[in-house]
Amino acid sequence: MQWRGGRQSGNVEDSRGSGGRGLMVGGGLGTLAIALIALLLGKNPSTVLDSINGNTAAPQTEQQAGIDDEAKEFVSVVLAETEVVWGDIFRQMGREYQQPKLRLFRDAVESGCGTASSQVGPFYCPLDGKVYLDNTFFDELSSRFQVSGDFANAYVIAHEVGHHVQNLLGISDNVHQAQGQLSEREANRLSVKLELQADFYAGLWAHHSKTLKINESDIGEALAAASAIGDDKLQQQSQGQVVPDAFTHGTSEQRMYWFKKGWQTGDIRQGDTFGDEAL
């Protein structure tokens, strides 16, 4: 993957220098939602909530500033490439692509969906159309999940942008409305289908990307990341057992399958996870 020196997006908002702690939990995510997401990711909910309401972050060192600058450049280049690819795909569908903002933050952030800790992980908020990312999540991919590489990180961004695409196409609204009328088990099934489609969209983006020179080695990094954050592996690590009815993102095998399908086909029509009766 070749990203250094690439065109950078103007849609990156960097709030890392403003701290971000001392925020009270509220809004769309809420205390319970944050705790549930923390459990899914194998985190201690108390630690996550404490990080939101903790003390002010320590002053930034010169070395950290350099790391942050490189991270912003990387994120900006990847986001720019998603803008190009999805702009082309939407034009082919006779639609106009509305580019999302991506907000870099540290520790905790206020979004249109409420306050969230960095320990929740990267997320997309459909209420304000923004992707939220604490780039230290990339370090966690490497240290906790033993997954490294620039394209593994790019996959994370592309997956969240995939949720933005779903929002623009009205898919997210349809799912959320349907979930309100279903049991928890059935609502989780729809969540899995939504997440796997975002994985497909990430693979679709990789297929059509030209500037980044993505190759099979890069795809291997993305598949390793998709495998590492499957529901079955996360549940096994965090609670010692696998509970399929509680899946919200899909198994490792499913996440790899749908990303790879997007990469191999390059056809958005092949990403109908909701029509897959096996899911």
N, C-alpha and C positions, 0 to 999 in steps of 0.2 A: 504494500500500500504506500503510495507516494502522496504525502500531504503537505510537507514543508514547502513554504513559498506559494501555496495555492491561494486562490481567491477566497477572501474571508467574508462571511455574512455580516451585514449590518444589523442583524436582529438579535445579537447577543447582549444581554443586560448583565453586567457584573456587579453584584452587591456584596462580594466577599470582603471588601475593605471596610464595610460598614458594620462589621460585627454580625449581629443577627440573633444573639441570645437575649434573654430577658423578655421573650415574647410569651404571652399567655396562650394556652391552648383554647381554640374556639373555631367557629366557622364550620365549613362543610366537612372537614376531616374529623375533628373532634377527638376527645380523649380516648373513647372506646375504639374508634376506627384506627387510630394510631397504634394502640396497644395490640389490636388484632393483626395489623400489618407487621408489627415488630415480631410477634410470635411466629408468623409465617416465615419470616426471614431468619428465625433462630436467635432473635435478640431478646434481651431482658426488657420488658415493657417499662419498668421503673427507670432503667438507665436511659431509654429513649425519651421519656417524659422529663426526666431531670435535665437532659441535655437541652431541651427547649427552654426550660425555666432556670437555667444555670447562670453562672457568672459571665461577665464580659470576656470575650476571647483575648488571648495573650497578644501582645504587639507582634506584628509580622516582621520576620527577619528578612535580610537581603536575599538569602538563599531561597526562602519561601516565596518571596516576590518573583524571583526568576522562574520557579516552578509554576506559579500561578499564571505568569505571562505565557509560558509555553502551553499550559493547559487551555487557556483562552484561545490561543491561536489554533490549536488542534480542534477544539469544539467549533470554532468559527468556520474553519475550512470544511469540516464534515457537514455542518448545518448548511453551508452554501451549496454543497453538492446535492443535498436533499432538495433544496429549493429548485435547482435546475431540473433534476429528474422528475420530481412530482409536478413541476410546472408543465413539462412536456406531456406527461401522462394525462393530466387534467385537460390540456388543450385537445388531446386526441379524443377525449370523452366529451368535448364540447363544453367544458366547464372552465372556470378560472380558479387557480390555486391561490388560496390565501396563506401567505407564509406565517408560520408561528414565531413567536418570540421564544428565546431560550434564556432562562435566568440562571446564572451561576451564583451559588450562595455558599455560605459556610455555617455549619452547626444547625441553624433553623431558619425558616423562611415563612413569610406571610404570602399566601397565594389566594386566588379567587375561590379556592376550595377549602380554605382554612389554613391554620398554622401546621407546619410539618417539620419534623426533625430530619437531619441528614441521615439518621439511622434507618429511616423508612426506605431510603433508596431513591433513585431517580423516579420521577412521576410526571404525568401529564394532567393538567387541570382543564377540563372542557369548558368550565365556566369563564375562564379568561383566555383560553386558547394558548397557554404557555407550557413549555417543557421546563421542568425544574431539575437542577443537577448540582450536587456537591461533588466536585471532581475527585474528592478523596475516595469515592466509591470505586474508582479505577484501581486504587491501591488495595482495596478490600478484595476485588476480583482476584488480584495477584496473591495476596497474603492468605486469605481465607479459603478461596476456591482454587488456588493454583492455576489460574487462567491469566495469561498475559498476552500482550501484543496490541498494537495500535488498532487493528481491526476488531478485536474483541471489544474494545472501548467504543469503536464506531458503531458496532452492532447495538450497543445499549442506547445510543442516541437515535439510531434509525428506528428502533423498536418504539421509542416514545413518540417520534414523529409519525410513526404508523398509527398511533392512537389519535393524533391530530387529523390524519387523513380520514379515519373512521368518523371523527366528529364532523368534518366537513361534508361527508357523504350521508350523514344522518344515521349511521349505523349505531353509534354510541347511544343516541337518544332512544332508538327503538329497543335496544337491549335493556337499558335502565328502566324504561317504562314497563317492559315485560317482566323484569325481575321483581317489581313491586307486587305482582300478582301471583308469584310462584313460591313454592316452598324453598327453604334455604338450600336444599340439595339441588333442586332444579335451577335456582338462581346461580349457584356456583357453576353448574354446567354451562350456562350462558357466558359466565365470566371467563371460563376456560376457552370457549370458542372465540371470544373477543380478543383474548391475549394471544392465542395461536394465530389469529389473522394478522395481528400486529407483527408477529414474528415473520409471517409470510410477506408482509409489506416490506419488512427490513431486507429480506432476501431479494424481493423484487427490485428494491432500490439498488442493491449491490449489482444485480444483473445489468441494469441500465446505466450505472455509473461509468463514466469514461475517464474523467480527469484523475481520479485516484489510482488508476491502474491496478484494480483489485485482481488478485490471482487465487489459485486454489489453496495456497498456503494461508492466505488471509481468511478464506472461507472456513478453513480448519479451525482458526482461532475463534470465529463466530460460533461455530458448532460446539466447540469446547465450552464457550460461555453459556450457550443455550442449555447444554447438558448439565452444567454445574448448578443452574438455578431452576431446575425442574422441581415441581412440587414434591415429587416422591423423594428426591434426594434431600431437599431442605427439611422435610418432615422427619426423615430418618435421622438426620443429623441433630435436629432440635429436640425431638421427643422419642426417638428410638423406635418408632413405628410409622407405618404409612396408612393414611386414612383417605381413600379415594374420594369419598363424598365431600371432603373438605378441600379438595383441589380447587384453586382459583386461577391458575396460570397454565396448567398442563404438565404432564410428565416430561422428564428429560428427553425421552424418545420422541414424544409428540412435538416438542419445541424444535428439536433438530429437524424432524421431518418437514414441518411447515416452513421453516426458514429455507431449507434446502430446496423445497418445491418452488418457492418464489425465485430463488437464485437460478434454478435450472430452466424454468418455463418463461420467466419474464412476462407473464400474461396475467394481468390483474383479474381476469375472469376465472382463473384457476384457484383463487383464494377464498372460495365460499366455504369457510369452516362451518357455517351455520347449516349448510345443506349436507354435511357429513354425518350420517346416522351413527357412525362408529364412535363419535365424540360424546 
